[in-house]
């Protein structure tokens, strides 16, 4: 079945034109065949809402396009909150030749500014996969995801320090609706052991555990509430409200004192991620949209 789904996805990519109509047809078929097995509807259900955003003119909002680029997203965060909430930028590499000429720090994080989910974490003895970085420069994320906000981004690579010198850091992602943080996703073990034990926990803003997960299995253990959660919520609210956007996800790191904004995400999971259990989507939607 998975082989058939992958074949269908490839066919969709190949035959559908890369324009507004082709994008909408692709997203519609992708929603039904590859992911959810149902038709998207105009309702306040999480994946349907993500689909509606993706296929509307909202995704060509200039601010959404601007903050999609990780370099420019930091500029926006600096303007609203101050540069102290940004992870330090060590270098922006705008061509592959600049990559070849750059002396990377012994420990750092390397990411494309124009894509989603790709990262290299370099530790002392690690050799950098230059072929992977070279490929980044040839990729347009829109061609893979049909997320129009990526279409005009120029390929670049950003180099950052390892936040809090911890490669297994918890990633706190705040789902914000109409400028208000509503749901918190915490990622565990995302970058260790090849992500084999990647788990997620979802909590409301009162730090109450929710009995569902999206895409990855639910983390069953307990997790301590950050000592500065109230400050995190205040910072996230200020940033989310400043955008005047209906929905955004703001990804953060903390050591219980310092807060860093990792990035601002427009469209969670490309309207493509499964809930576990499926009934969790209704609970998630009630939390976010109420």
N, C-alpha and C positions, 0 to 999 in steps of 0.2 A: 504493500500500500504506500509506504513512504517513497519508494522508487517512482511510483506513478505520480504522486504529488509533486516530487521534484521535477519530473518530466513536464507536468502541466505548468509548473512555475516557469520553467525555461521557455516553454512555448509562449506563455503570456508575455514574457520579457521580449521575445524575439518579434512577434507579429504585431504587437500593439504599439502604435506610434507614441513617441515621447512628446506629447502635448496634453492639454487639459482633458480632452475627451479620452485619449488613450490612458492617461493616468487614472481617470475615474473608473474606466472599465477594468483596468488591472486591479485597482484597489477593491472593487466590488467582487471580482472573481476570487481574488486572494483571500478576502474576508470569508467567503463562503466555502471554497474548495480546500484551501490550504490550512485554514485555522479554526473557524468557528462552526461550520456546518449549518449555518442559518443565514437568513437575509438580514443585513443591517437595517435598522428602522430608526425613525426620528423619535427617539425617546431618551430619557435620562438614565441610560444604562451605560456603564463605563466604556466598554468596547465600542458600542454604537456611537457614543459621544466622541471618542477618539477618531472613529471613522468619519463622522460628520465634519470634525475639524480638518482632518487630512484632505478631504475632498471639497472643501469650501475655499473661498478667497481669503479666509483668515490666515492661511499659511503663507500668503505672499505679503502679509503685513511687513513693512520694512523693518520694524523692530524685531519681529520674529526671525527674519533673515539675518539681521545684524548679530543677534545674540547666539545664533546657531554656530557661528564661527567662534571657536574657543578663544582666539586672540581678542576679538572685538567684544565678546561676552565679558572678559575681564575689564575692558574699558568701561562698560556699562556698570559693572559692580563697583568699580572705583568711583564713578560719578555719583552713584546713589549712596553707597555705604562708606566708601573710603578704601584705599588700596590695602589696608591692613587685613581686609577680609579675603584678599586674593592669595592663592598659592603663588609663591615667587616665580617669575618667569626668568629662567637662566638664559634662554636664547630662542629666537624665532628663526627657523631655517626655511628660506623661501624657494630654494632650488635643491635638487639632489647634489649638485656640485658643492653647495654650501655644507651639506651633510658630510660629504667626503673630506672637506677641509676642516671641519669642526672637531676640536678635541673634547669629546664628551667627558663629563665628570665621572669618577669611579662609580658613583652611585647616583642614579637619576631616573626620572620617568620621562618617556618619549611618546608623544601622541600626535596624530594628525589633527589639525585644527578643523578640517573640513569633513570629517567622518564621525561615525558613532561606534563605540565599543572596542576600538582598536587601541592597543597600548603595549609598550615594551617597558619592563621594569629592569633596569640595569643594576646589578650588584658588582662587587669588586672584581671577581674573576670572569664575569660574563663577557662573551663576545657579542657585539651588536649584530643583529640580523639585517645587514644592509640591503639585501634583496627585498625584504619585507618593506623597508622604508622606501626603496625605489618604487615598489609597486604602489605605495600610497600616493605618490605623486602622479600616477597615471589613472587614478580612480576618481570617479564622480559618484558620491554616495546616492545621489538622486537616481542614477541609472540602475542601482540595485534595489532601492526601497520605494521609488516614486514619491519620496517626500520632497515637495517642490522647494521648500526652504533651503535645501542643500544645493540646488541646481546651479546657482551662479557663484558658489564659493570657490576661491582660488586655493589650490593645494599648498599647504604649508605644514611644517612640523614644529611643535613647541616642546621645549625641554624644561623640566621642572625638577626640584628636589623631591625626594621621597617624603611625603607629609609625615611629620612627627617621627621620621626615621623608622617607619613601621610598614612593611609591605603587606601585612595582614590587617590593616586598619579597617575599622567599621565605617561603612559609608551610609550616612543618614540622608535619605531622599524624602523631601517634603512635597506632597501633592497639594497644590494650591488652587483654589477655585475662587474666582472673583476677588483676588488679592488676599485671601485668607488661607493659611495652612490648615488642612483638614485631616490628612493621613500621613503617617511616617512609615517608610520602608527602610529596614536596616539589612544591609547585605553582609553576609559572613563568608569568610574563606573564599573570596572571589578570585584571588590571585595566587593561591598556594595550591600545590599538587595539581596544577593544570585546571583548577576550578572544579575538580571532581566532587568535592564536598560542598560546593556552593549552595548555601541555604539562605532563606529570607524570612524575616519576621515583619509583620505589619501591626502597627499600633495606632490608636487614635492619639490626639494631642494631649489627652490625660494620661498617656502612657499605659493604656489598657490594651492587652494583647487581643488580636483578632484571629479567629479560627479559619484563616484562609491564606493562600499564597498565590502568586502569579508567576508563571513560567518555571521557577525553581521550587524544589520542595520546601516546606515550611520548617523553620528552625524550631525544634520542640523545647529547647531549654529556656531558662529565664535570662533576661538581659537587664542589667542595671540601667536605670534612667540616668542620662547625663546630668551631672550636678548643675549644669548651666542651661538646662532645657528651656527655662523661661526666657533667658536671653536669646537662645537660638530662635525661639518662636517669634520674639520681637524683631530680630534682625530679618528673618525670613518674611514676616508680614510687611515690613517696610519695603523690601526689595520686590516682593510679589505685587503689592499695591501700586508701586511706582510704574509698573509696566502697563497697567490698565488692560491686561490680557485675560481672557476668560479662564484659561487653564495653563499652568506651567508646573514643571517639577524642578525644584531647586535642590541640588546635591551638595551635601556639606560633610565636613570632618570636624571633630573636636577632641580635645584631650581633657575635657571637663572645665577648661578655662578658655583657651584660644579657640576661635571659630574660623574656619576657612570655607569659602564657597568653591566647590570643585568646578561646577558648571551649571548652566541653566538649560533645561531640556524642554522643548516645546511639546513633543508628542510622545507619550510614554509607550514604548514597545511597538510603535508603528501600527497600533490598533490590531496587533497580531498575537498577543500573548494569552495563553490559556490560564484560567483560574482553576485552583485546586482547593476544595472541590468546586464544581461548576456553580453551585449555589452561592459561593462567596462573592460572585459578581454583584448580586443584589445588595448584599451587606456593604460591600465596598462603595457602591454607587450611592447608597443612602448616607454613608458617612461623608462622602465628598460633596454631594450635590444638595444636601439638606441645609 
